[in-house]
Amino acid sequence: MTNGIPRLMRGGLSGLLACGAGRATQSLASTVNLQEPASVLARNVYDLHTIITLICVVIFIGVFGVMFYSVYAHRKSKGHQAAQFHENIKVEIAWTVIPFIILVLMMFPATRTVLEMKDTSAADITIKVTGYQWKWGYDYLQDGFGFYSTLTTPVAQIEGREAKTENYLLEVDNPLVVPVGKKIRVLITADDVIHSWWMPVFSVKQDAIPGFVRDSWFMANREGTFRGQCAELCGKEHGFMPIVVEVVSEPKYVAWVAEQKQKAAALADDPSKVWDLAAMAARGGKVYSNNCVACHQATGKGVPGAFPALDGSPKVNGPKADQIHILLNGVLKDGKPTAMVSFAKQLSDTDIAAAITYTRNSWGNKTGEVIQPAEIKVARQ
């Protein structure tokens, strides 16, 4: 769960090195400080972090320096008597006014930065970000397409059977792609529990709350691939829903959008199409791998005590209407809750039909039934 986080969150001490020694110390600073900013807003936050840290260090040195000097130079063994400051108006004014002035000086740059972070107006591109257990969904509202972004780190690495790669737990199949130099407004929500969309290099960290839409923004100032994570404990697989943003040039972005529109059109399914068992099960295997394997495992054996096994399950091998109801609603027909989340919004009719067909004809389950998209459409209604 925490394998990727230390590389995203760094300490603050070397910000002092960067200020005192300039850019020559940047390589050293980046190993223990905040990530190198990739936007103007993130740079402002980075500089604010450095300024506040310097002020705190100066106060620390001043207060403790005076305290240690006083203890040493006015110790009892030298015959000094403790001074009495009871109801000393000058001292009381000093220790009230000086902290107030310091707080005001810190308030101005902090307030300016916070107001800038909240200004989502005049955006060039608006993207809806939806958190799911446990992946992210991205909808490009102005271009009419969307996709899911899922962890691609191999299970063998997670289980320790293979060596971990550089981007362990921070790699996905479909990154969020945006153009450099454009203001990107992100509308952030969730479908099940509270998540948090966190991209340190852009200074964006916004909770994704079911039933609410909250917004934030960023404008990348350089091309590259940048990584973040869900920063809200959202369940068993919380550590396995990374965020990857790929910043490209304007021409590359335009070409990518055109390609995505073509893919979306090609994937649009005919809801009246009748599938055979082999084709539907093959598609269902991919849907299962992307959405179900984390809980129910590739073997269909589930996780004892947490997620039920599908292999040999009476619900999987029983009436298909019951299984369809569970996938669409996340509850049993009698209203009893299950560990399943609702896939009604996440998956199309064809994908839900494919997943059910796959589970009813895999491992030890051999029902021979093919669930058709039309049946899911009827069940939704």
Contacts in CASP RR format, 6 or more apart in sequence:
PFRMAT RR
TARGET T0000
AUTHOR 0000-0000-0000
METHOD contacts of the structure
MODEL  1
MTNGIPRLMRGGLSGLLACGAGRATQSLASTVNLQEPASVLARNVYDLHT
IITLICVVIFIGVFGVMFYSVYAHRKSKGHQAAQFHENIKVEIAWTVIPF
IILVLMMFPATRTVLEMKDTSAADITIKVTGYQWKWGYDYLQDGFGFYST
LTTPVAQIEGREAKTENYLLEVDNPLVVPVGKKIRVLITADDVIHSWWMP
VFSVKQDAIPGFVRDSWFMANREGTFRGQCAELCGKEHGFMPIVVEVVSE
PKYVAWVAEQKQKAAALADDPSKVWDLAAMAARGGKVYSNNCVACHQATG
KGVPGAFPALDGSPKVNGPKADQIHILLNGVLKDGKPTAMVSFAKQLSDT
DIAAAITYTRNSWGNKTGEVIQPAEIKVARQ
1 238 0 8 1.000
1 239 0 8 1.000
2 239 0 8 1.000
3 164 0 8 1.000
3 168 0 8 1.000
3 169 0 8 1.000
3 239 0 8 1.000
4 168 0 8 1.000
4 169 0 8 1.000
4 170 0 8 1.000
4 229 0 8 1.000
5 229 0 8 1.000
7 170 0 8 1.000
8 35 0 8 1.000
8 198 0 8 1.000
8 200 0 8 1.000
8 227 0 8 1.000
8 228 0 8 1.000
8 229 0 8 1.000
9 200 0 8 1.000
10 30 0 8 1.000
10 31 0 8 1.000
10 32 0 8 1.000
10 33 0 8 1.000
10 34 0 8 1.000
10 35 0 8 1.000
11 32 0 8 1.000
11 33 0 8 1.000
11 34 0 8 1.000
12 32 0 8 1.000
12 33 0 8 1.000
12 34 0 8 1.000
12 49 0 8 1.000
12 53 0 8 1.000
13 32 0 8 1.000
13 33 0 8 1.000
13 53 0 8 1.000
14 25 0 8 1.000
14 28 0 8 1.000
14 29 0 8 1.000
14 30 0 8 1.000
14 31 0 8 1.000
14 32 0 8 1.000
14 33 0 8 1.000
15 29 0 8 1.000
15 33 0 8 1.000
15 49 0 8 1.000
15 50 0 8 1.000
15 53 0 8 1.000
16 50 0 8 1.000
16 53 0 8 1.000
16 54 0 8 1.000
16 57 0 8 1.000
17 25 0 8 1.000
17 28 0 8 1.000
17 29 0 8 1.000
18 25 0 8 1.000
18 26 0 8 1.000
18 29 0 8 1.000
18 33 0 8 1.000
18 50 0 8 1.000
19 50 0 8 1.000
19 54 0 8 1.000
26 36 0 8 1.000
30 36 0 8 1.000
34 45 0 8 1.000
34 46 0 8 1.000
34 49 0 8 1.000
34 200 0 8 1.000
35 200 0 8 1.000
35 201 0 8 1.000
36 201 0 8 1.000
37 43 0 8 1.000
37 45 0 8 1.000
37 46 0 8 1.000
37 201 0 8 1.000
37 203 0 8 1.000
38 201 0 8 1.000
38 202 0 8 1.000
38 220 0 8 1.000
38 221 0 8 1.000
38 222 0 8 1.000
38 224 0 8 1.000
38 226 0 8 1.000
38 247 0 8 1.000
39 201 0 8 1.000
39 202 0 8 1.000
39 203 0 8 1.000
39 218 0 8 1.000
39 219 0 8 1.000
39 220 0 8 1.000
39 221 0 8 1.000
40 219 0 8 1.000
40 221 0 8 1.000
41 113 0 8 1.000
41 116 0 8 1.000
41 117 0 8 1.000
41 202 0 8 1.000
41 203 0 8 1.000
41 217 0 8 1.000
41 218 0 8 1.000
41 219 0 8 1.000
42 200 0 8 1.000
42 201 0 8 1.000
42 202 0 8 1.000
42 203 0 8 1.000
42 218 0 8 1.000
44 113 0 8 1.000
44 116 0 8 1.000
44 203 0 8 1.000
45 113 0 8 1.000
45 117 0 8 1.000
45 203 0 8 1.000
48 109 0 8 1.000
48 110 0 8 1.000
48 113 0 8 1.000
51 106 0 8 1.000
51 109 0 8 1.000
52 106 0 8 1.000
52 110 0 8 1.000
55 102 0 8 1.000
55 105 0 8 1.000
55 106 0 8 1.000
59 102 0 8 1.000
74 80 0 8 1.000
85 91 0 8 1.000
117 203 0 8 1.000
117 216 0 8 1.000
119 217 0 8 1.000
120 185 0 8 1.000
120 215 0 8 1.000
120 216 0 8 1.000
120 217 0 8 1.000
122 183 0 8 1.000
123 183 0 8 1.000
123 184 0 8 1.000
123 185 0 8 1.000
123 217 0 8 1.000
124 179 0 8 1.000
124 182 0 8 1.000
124 183 0 8 1.000
124 184 0 8 1.000
125 140 0 8 1.000
125 142 0 8 1.000
125 178 0 8 1.000
125 179 0 8 1.000
125 182 0 8 1.000
125 183 0 8 1.000
125 184 0 8 1.000
125 185 0 8 1.000
126 141 0 8 1.000
126 142 0 8 1.000
126 184 0 8 1.000
126 185 0 8 1.000
126 186 0 8 1.000
126 187 0 8 1.000
127 138 0 8 1.000
127 139 0 8 1.000
127 140 0 8 1.000
127 141 0 8 1.000
127 176 0 8 1.000
127 178 0 8 1.000
127 184 0 8 1.000
127 185 0 8 1.000
127 186 0 8 1.000
127 187 0 8 1.000
128 138 0 8 1.000
128 139 0 8 1.000
128 141 0 8 1.000
128 186 0 8 1.000
128 187 0 8 1.000
128 189 0 8 1.000
128 213 0 8 1.000
129 136 0 8 1.000
129 137 0 8 1.000
129 138 0 8 1.000
129 176 0 8 1.000
129 186 0 8 1.000
129 187 0 8 1.000
129 188 0 8 1.000
129 189 0 8 1.000
129 197 0 8 1.000
129 208 0 8 1.000
130 136 0 8 1.000
130 137 0 8 1.000
130 138 0 8 1.000
130 139 0 8 1.000
130 188 0 8 1.000
130 189 0 8 1.000
130 190 0 8 1.000
130 191 0 8 1.000
130 208 0 8 1.000
131 137 0 8 1.000
131 189 0 8 1.000
131 190 0 8 1.000
131 191 0 8 1.000
131 192 0 8 1.000
131 195 0 8 1.000
131 197 0 8 1.000
131 208 0 8 1.000
131 230 0 8 1.000
131 241 0 8 1.000
132 148 0 8 1.000
132 190 0 8 1.000
132 191 0 8 1.000
132 192 0 8 1.000
132 195 0 8 1.000
132 341 0 8 1.000
132 346 0 8 1.000
133 192 0 8 1.000
133 193 0 8 1.000
133 234 0 8 1.000
133 235 0 8 1.000
133 237 0 8 1.000
133 341 0 8 1.000
134 151 0 8 1.000
134 230 0 8 1.000
134 234 0 8 1.000
134 235 0 8 1.000
134 236 0 8 1.000
134 237 0 8 1.000
134 238 0 8 1.000
134 239 0 8 1.000
134 240 0 8 1.000
134 241 0 8 1.000
134 294 0 8 1.000
135 148 0 8 1.000
135 149 0 8 1.000
135 150 0 8 1.000
135 151 0 8 1.000
135 241 0 8 1.000
135 290 0 8 1.000
135 291 0 8 1.000
136 148 0 8 1.000
136 149 0 8 1.000
136 176 0 8 1.000
136 197 0 8 1.000
136 241 0 8 1.000
136 243 0 8 1.000
137 146 0 8 1.000
137 147 0 8 1.000
137 148 0 8 1.000
137 149 0 8 1.000
138 146 0 8 1.000
138 147 0 8 1.000
138 148 0 8 1.000
138 149 0 8 1.000
138 174 0 8 1.000
138 176 0 8 1.000
139 145 0 8 1.000
139 146 0 8 1.000
140 146 0 8 1.000
140 257 0 8 1.000
140 260 0 8 1.000
141 187 0 8 1.000
143 257 0 8 1.000
143 260 0 8 1.000
143 261 0 8 1.000
144 261 0 8 1.000
144 264 0 8 1.000
145 260 0 8 1.000
145 261 0 8 1.000
145 263 0 8 1.000
145 264 0 8 1.000
146 260 0 8 1.000
146 264 0 8 1.000
147 174 0 8 1.000
147 260 0 8 1.000
148 174 0 8 1.000
148 290 0 8 1.000
148 346 0 8 1.000
149 172 0 8 1.000
149 173 0 8 1.000
149 174 0 8 1.000
149 175 0 8 1.000
149 176 0 8 1.000
149 243 0 8 1.000
149 244 0 8 1.000
150 172 0 8 1.000
150 173 0 8 1.000
150 174 0 8 1.000
150 290 0 8 1.000
151 169 0 8 1.000
151 171 0 8 1.000
151 172 0 8 1.000
151 240 0 8 1.000
151 241 0 8 1.000
151 242 0 8 1.000
152 171 0 8 1.000
152 172 0 8 1.000
152 173 0 8 1.000
153 165 0 8 1.000
153 167 0 8 1.000
153 168 0 8 1.000
153 169 0 8 1.000
153 170 0 8 1.000
153 171 0 8 1.000
153 240 0 8 1.000
154 162 0 8 1.000
155 298 0 8 1.000
156 162 0 8 1.000
157 163 0 8 1.000
157 164 0 8 1.000
157 165 0 8 1.000
157 168 0 8 1.000
158 169 0 8 1.000
158 240 0 8 1.000
165 171 0 8 1.000
167 227 0 8 1.000
169 229 0 8 1.000
169 239 0 8 1.000
169 240 0 8 1.000
169 242 0 8 1.000
170 227 0 8 1.000
170 228 0 8 1.000
170 229 0 8 1.000
170 242 0 8 1.000
170 244 0 8 1.000
171 242 0 8 1.000
171 244 0 8 1.000
172 242 0 8 1.000
172 243 0 8 1.000
172 244 0 8 1.000
175 225 0 8 1.000
175 244 0 8 1.000
175 245 0 8 1.000
175 246 0 8 1.000
176 243 0 8 1.000
176 244 0 8 1.000
176 245 0 8 1.000
176 246 0 8 1.000
177 245 0 8 1.000
177 246 0 8 1.000
177 248 0 8 1.000
177 253 0 8 1.000
177 256 0 8 1.000
178 184 0 8 1.000
178 220 0 8 1.000
178 245 0 8 1.000
178 246 0 8 1.000
178 247 0 8 1.000
178 248 0 8 1.000
178 253 0 8 1.000
179 247 0 8 1.000
179 248 0 8 1.000
179 249 0 8 1.000
179 250 0 8 1.000
179 252 0 8 1.000
179 253 0 8 1.000
180 220 0 8 1.000
180 221 0 8 1.000
180 222 0 8 1.000
180 223 0 8 1.000
180 247 0 8 1.000
180 248 0 8 1.000
180 249 0 8 1.000
180 250 0 8 1.000
181 219 0 8 1.000
181 220 0 8 1.000
181 221 0 8 1.000
182 219 0 8 1.000
182 220 0 8 1.000
182 250 0 8 1.000
183 217 0 8 1.000
183 218 0 8 1.000
183 219 0 8 1.000
184 217 0 8 1.000
184 218 0 8 1.000
184 219 0 8 1.000
184 220 0 8 1.000
185 215 0 8 1.000
185 216 0 8 1.000
185 217 0 8 1.000
186 197 0 8 1.000
186 204 0 8 1.000
186 206 0 8 1.000
186 215 0 8 1.000
186 216 0 8 1.000
186 217 0 8 1.000
186 218 0 8 1.000
187 213 0 8 1.000
187 214 0 8 1.000
187 215 0 8 1.000
188 197 0 8 1.000
188 206 0 8 1.000
188 207 0 8 1.000
188 208 0 8 1.000
188 213 0 8 1.000
188 214 0 8 1.000
188 215 0 8 1.000
188 216 0 8 1.000
189 208 0 8 1.000
189 209 0 8 1.000
189 210 0 8 1.000
189 211 0 8 1.000
189 212 0 8 1.000
189 213 0 8 1.000
189 214 0 8 1.000
190 208 0 8 1.000
190 209 0 8 1.000
190 210 0 8 1.000
190 211 0 8 1.000
191 210 0 8 1.000
191 341 0 8 1.000
191 342 0 8 1.000
191 345 0 8 1.000
191 346 0 8 1.000
192 210 0 8 1.000
192 341 0 8 1.000
192 342 0 8 1.000
193 210 0 8 1.000
193 234 0 8 1.000
193 235 0 8 1.000
194 207 0 8 1.000
194 208 0 8 1.000
194 209 0 8 1.000
194 210 0 8 1.000
194 232 0 8 1.000
194 234 0 8 1.000
195 207 0 8 1.000
195 208 0 8 1.000
195 230 0 8 1.000
195 232 0 8 1.000
195 234 0 8 1.000
195 241 0 8 1.000
196 205 0 8 1.000
196 206 0 8 1.000
196 207 0 8 1.000
196 208 0 8 1.000
196 230 0 8 1.000
196 231 0 8 1.000
196 232 0 8 1.000
197 204 0 8 1.000
197 205 0 8 1.000
197 206 0 8 1.000
197 208 0 8 1.000
197 216 0 8 1.000
197 230 0 8 1.000
197 243 0 8 1.000
198 204 0 8 1.000
198 205 0 8 1.000
198 228 0 8 1.000
198 229 0 8 1.000
198 230 0 8 1.000
198 231 0 8 1.000
198 243 0 8 1.000
199 205 0 8 1.000
199 218 0 8 1.000
199 226 0 8 1.000
199 228 0 8 1.000
199 243 0 8 1.000
199 245 0 8 1.000
200 228 0 8 1.000
201 226 0 8 1.000
202 218 0 8 1.000
202 220 0 8 1.000
202 226 0 8 1.000
202 245 0 8 1.000
203 218 0 8 1.000
204 216 0 8 1.000
204 217 0 8 1.000
204 218 0 8 1.000
205 231 0 8 1.000
206 214 0 8 1.000
206 215 0 8 1.000
206 216 0 8 1.000
207 214 0 8 1.000
207 232 0 8 1.000
208 214 0 8 1.000
208 232 0 8 1.000
220 226 0 8 1.000
220 245 0 8 1.000
220 247 0 8 1.000
222 247 0 8 1.000
223 247 0 8 1.000
223 248 0 8 1.000
223 249 0 8 1.000
224 246 0 8 1.000
224 247 0 8 1.000
224 248 0 8 1.000
225 244 0 8 1.000
225 245 0 8 1.000
225 246 0 8 1.000
225 247 0 8 1.000
226 244 0 8 1.000
226 245 0 8 1.000
226 246 0 8 1.000
226 247 0 8 1.000
227 242 0 8 1.000
227 243 0 8 1.000
227 244 0 8 1.000
227 245 0 8 1.000
228 242 0 8 1.000
228 243 0 8 1.000
228 244 0 8 1.000
229 239 0 8 1.000
229 241 0 8 1.000
229 242 0 8 1.000
229 243 0 8 1.000
230 238 0 8 1.000
230 239 0 8 1.000
230 241 0 8 1.000
230 242 0 8 1.000
230 243 0 8 1.000
232 238 0 8 1.000
234 241 0 8 1.000
236 294 0 8 1.000
236 295 0 8 1.000
236 306 0 8 1.000
237 294 0 8 1.000
237 295 0 8 1.000
240 294 0 8 1.000
248 256 0 8 1.000
269 348 0 8 1.000
269 349 0 8 1.000
269 350 0 8 1.000
269 373 0 8 1.000
271 349 0 8 1.000
271 350 0 8 1.000
271 373 0 8 1.000
271 374 0 8 1.000
271 377 0 8 1.000
272 373 0 8 1.000
272 374 0 8 1.000
273 350 0 8 1.000
273 373 0 8 1.000
274 372 0 8 1.000
275 283 0 8 1.000
275 350 0 8 1.000
275 353 0 8 1.000
275 354 0 8 1.000
275 357 0 8 1.000
275 370 0 8 1.000
275 372 0 8 1.000
275 373 0 8 1.000
276 370 0 8 1.000
277 357 0 8 1.000
277 361 0 8 1.000
277 368 0 8 1.000
277 370 0 8 1.000
280 353 0 8 1.000
280 354 0 8 1.000
280 357 0 8 1.000
280 358 0 8 1.000
280 370 0 8 1.000
280 371 0 8 1.000
281 354 0 8 1.000
281 357 0 8 1.000
281 358 0 8 1.000
281 361 0 8 1.000
281 362 0 8 1.000
283 350 0 8 1.000
283 351 0 8 1.000
283 354 0 8 1.000
283 358 0 8 1.000
284 351 0 8 1.000
284 354 0 8 1.000
284 355 0 8 1.000
284 357 0 8 1.000
284 358 0 8 1.000
285 354 0 8 1.000
285 355 0 8 1.000
285 358 0 8 1.000
285 362 0 8 1.000
286 354 0 8 1.000
287 347 0 8 1.000
287 351 0 8 1.000
287 354 0 8 1.000
287 355 0 8 1.000
287 358 0 8 1.000
288 296 0 8 1.000
288 355 0 8 1.000
288 358 0 8 1.000
288 359 0 8 1.000
289 298 0 8 1.000
291 343 0 8 1.000
291 346 0 8 1.000
291 347 0 8 1.000
291 355 0 8 1.000
292 355 0 8 1.000
292 359 0 8 1.000
295 302 0 8 1.000
295 303 0 8 1.000
295 306 0 8 1.000
295 307 0 8 1.000
295 339 0 8 1.000
296 302 0 8 1.000
296 303 0 8 1.000
296 307 0 8 1.000
296 308 0 8 1.000
296 309 0 8 1.000
296 310 0 8 1.000
297 303 0 8 1.000
299 311 0 8 1.000
299 363 0 8 1.000
300 309 0 8 1.000
300 310 0 8 1.000
300 311 0 8 1.000
300 362 0 8 1.000
300 363 0 8 1.000
301 309 0 8 1.000
301 311 0 8 1.000
302 308 0 8 1.000
302 309 0 8 1.000
302 310 0 8 1.000
306 339 0 8 1.000
307 339 0 8 1.000
308 315 0 8 1.000
308 339 0 8 1.000
310 316 0 8 1.000
310 359 0 8 1.000
310 363 0 8 1.000
310 365 0 8 1.000
311 362 0 8 1.000
311 363 0 8 1.000
311 364 0 8 1.000
311 365 0 8 1.000
312 363 0 8 1.000
312 364 0 8 1.000
312 365 0 8 1.000
313 365 0 8 1.000
315 322 0 8 1.000
315 323 0 8 1.000
315 326 0 8 1.000
316 323 0 8 1.000
316 359 0 8 1.000
316 360 0 8 1.000
316 365 0 8 1.000
317 360 0 8 1.000
317 365 0 8 1.000
317 367 0 8 1.000
318 367 0 8 1.000
320 356 0 8 1.000
320 360 0 8 1.000
320 369 0 8 1.000
320 371 0 8 1.000
320 375 0 8 1.000
321 379 0 8 1.000
322 332 0 8 1.000
322 333 0 8 1.000
323 356 0 8 1.000
323 359 0 8 1.000
323 360 0 8 1.000
324 352 0 8 1.000
324 356 0 8 1.000
324 371 0 8 1.000
324 375 0 8 1.000
324 376 0 8 1.000
324 379 0 8 1.000
325 331 0 8 1.000
325 332 0 8 1.000
325 333 0 8 1.000
325 379 0 8 1.000
326 332 0 8 1.000
326 338 0 8 1.000
326 340 0 8 1.000
327 340 0 8 1.000
327 342 0 8 1.000
327 343 0 8 1.000
327 344 0 8 1.000
327 347 0 8 1.000
327 352 0 8 1.000
327 355 0 8 1.000
327 356 0 8 1.000
328 342 0 8 1.000
328 343 0 8 1.000
328 344 0 8 1.000
328 352 0 8 1.000
328 376 0 8 1.000
328 379 0 8 1.000
328 380 0 8 1.000
329 342 0 8 1.000
329 344 0 8 1.000
330 337 0 8 1.000
330 338 0 8 1.000
330 340 0 8 1.000
330 341 0 8 1.000
330 342 0 8 1.000
330 343 0 8 1.000
331 337 0 8 1.000
331 338 0 8 1.000
332 338 0 8 1.000
343 352 0 8 1.000
343 355 0 8 1.000
344 380 0 8 1.000
347 355 0 8 1.000
348 373 0 8 1.000
349 373 0 8 1.000
349 374 0 8 1.000
349 376 0 8 1.000
349 377 0 8 1.000
349 380 0 8 1.000
350 373 0 8 1.000
350 376 0 8 1.000
352 376 0 8 1.000
353 371 0 8 1.000
353 372 0 8 1.000
353 373 0 8 1.000
353 375 0 8 1.000
353 376 0 8 1.000
354 371 0 8 1.000
356 371 0 8 1.000
357 369 0 8 1.000
357 370 0 8 1.000
357 371 0 8 1.000
359 365 0 8 1.000
360 367 0 8 1.000
360 368 0 8 1.000
360 369 0 8 1.000
360 371 0 8 1.000
361 367 0 8 1.000
361 368 0 8 1.000
361 369 0 8 1.000
END
